[in-house]
Amino acid sequence: MRFYGRVEEIGALRALRTRAVKRGGAAMAVVTGRRRIGKTSLIRKALEDGETPYIYCFVNAYSDEVGVARELMRAAAQACRIEYPPAFGRLIDAVEYLLVLSRDRPMTIVFDECQVLDRTCPGFWSDLQRAWDLRKDGAKLLLVMSGSVQTMLERIFGDANEPLYGRADQIMRIRPFGTETLTKLFESECPEGGMIELLKLYAMTGGVARYVELLVDSDVVHPDRMINFVFSESGSWFRDEGLILLANEFKIASTTAMTLLERIASGRTRWAEMQDGIEQPISAYVHRLEEHLGIIGRIMPALTKPQQKNARYEIRDPYFRFWFRFMAAADKQADIENKHWGRLIKATEAGMPAFLGRTLEAWFRRRFEENDRWSKVGAWWDRKGENEIGLVALDESSKELLVGECKLNPTKIDLDVVRLKAAAFLQTHPELQSWKLEVAGLSPEDMLRTW
């Protein structure tokens, strides 16, 4: 699959490199994001372009400090044509050497999965702070620290109590493809596909680059092939991603995180229901899952002020929604272990229409959120549960309100019923009654529309 999107991120990294080279002062960028999001591909696309030597060092979790230093110098010798590279027993000494060398020979250094340095090179972050502060002036070097354990990197570079706080010139958090980029990718790579295939692709991957690439390159973005592929030998790492991501982020606490997510997925979405039976407070887990990873999110009616004690939660990440719905349960795992592919495919196909219906609502809310015209976007329901609206969008500058009903089958949309729901919403928010109201029926045919 070709490279798509990330135009702003590429521009930001190249601008930082240009500044470092032209002004003669080393710059540091931190690139983080979940596994498979495309960090390494982005960095290479931006910086492996010949403008400066590109030194790439993957930090192997099974290596020691001597091994990491050796790998860095091997890559540096190759990229910078150092005929007799020195050997170092400490990684920081190799970094200092390259900082000094860059005064005359501009370069880019990338540490991939740099959070592993916390374990393989004890004390490295403190040593880097000292070396950076001492050697960065006059150095023509861009140092990129990239890693997939977001919480650890945000602590290392964003916590005021950590030695590298304030040293990063840019902290870039890479997110899944938005609807525009995913659509362009889909139209280019799968020109014969229709809107249902695009919706399924979004439902199963959430726009995570490597997940999309796997399905596209396997030529399975077709009505039946995606599900058949996931439940086959070829789909093994796609099925395993949920457990691996949680294990990487939460380590020994991943069991508690998994329990919490299982409860939310099963409908136990209020705080007391989520906490019940878990000995330690769940607030830290909820914060990490919501704010750092984006796996869960609070469910509140549009324009309602969020209050933790009244809030409900949902699995917001599309991949995890799919994973918990069709793969994570004990009976599903047993079928996977026993390779009962036919049973799994049949159960998934039976559940997909309802699943895609909810995904369609999520698609439209995300699409409206990406359009800077709309200042507030969400769903709405009343306290009695009698009225529910899949999409509410407000344009505060022009005082326009859009209320949308989302269904897979457009013939099932009754705009008169939607108008009644809109009237109920406006009774709850009388301050909007003078606004211009648009009522819309939204189906897969409208997925590429702009408002």
Secondary structure, DSSP 8 states (H G I E B T S, - for coil): ------HHHHHHHHHHHHHHHHHTB-EEEEEE-STTSSHHHHHHHHH-SSSS-EEEEE--TT--HHHHHHHHHHHHHHHHT-SS----SSHHHHHHHHHHHTTTS-EEEEEETGGGHHHHSTTHHHHHHHHHHHH-BT--EEEEEEES-HHHHHHHHH-TTSTTTTT-SEEEE-----HHHHHHHHHHH-TT--HHHHHHHHHHHTT-HHHHHHHHHTT--STTHHHHHHTSGGGHHHHHHHHHHHHHHHGGGHHHHHHHHHHHHTT--BHHHHHTT-SS-SHHHHHIIIIIS-SEEEE--TT----TTT-EEEE-SHHHHHHHHHTSSHHHHHHHHTT-HHHHHHHHHHHHHHHHHHHHHHHHHHHHHHSTT-SEEEEEE-TTSS-EEEEEEEETTTTEEEEEEE-SSGGG--HHHHHHHHHHHHHH-GGGTTSEEEEEEE-GGGTT---
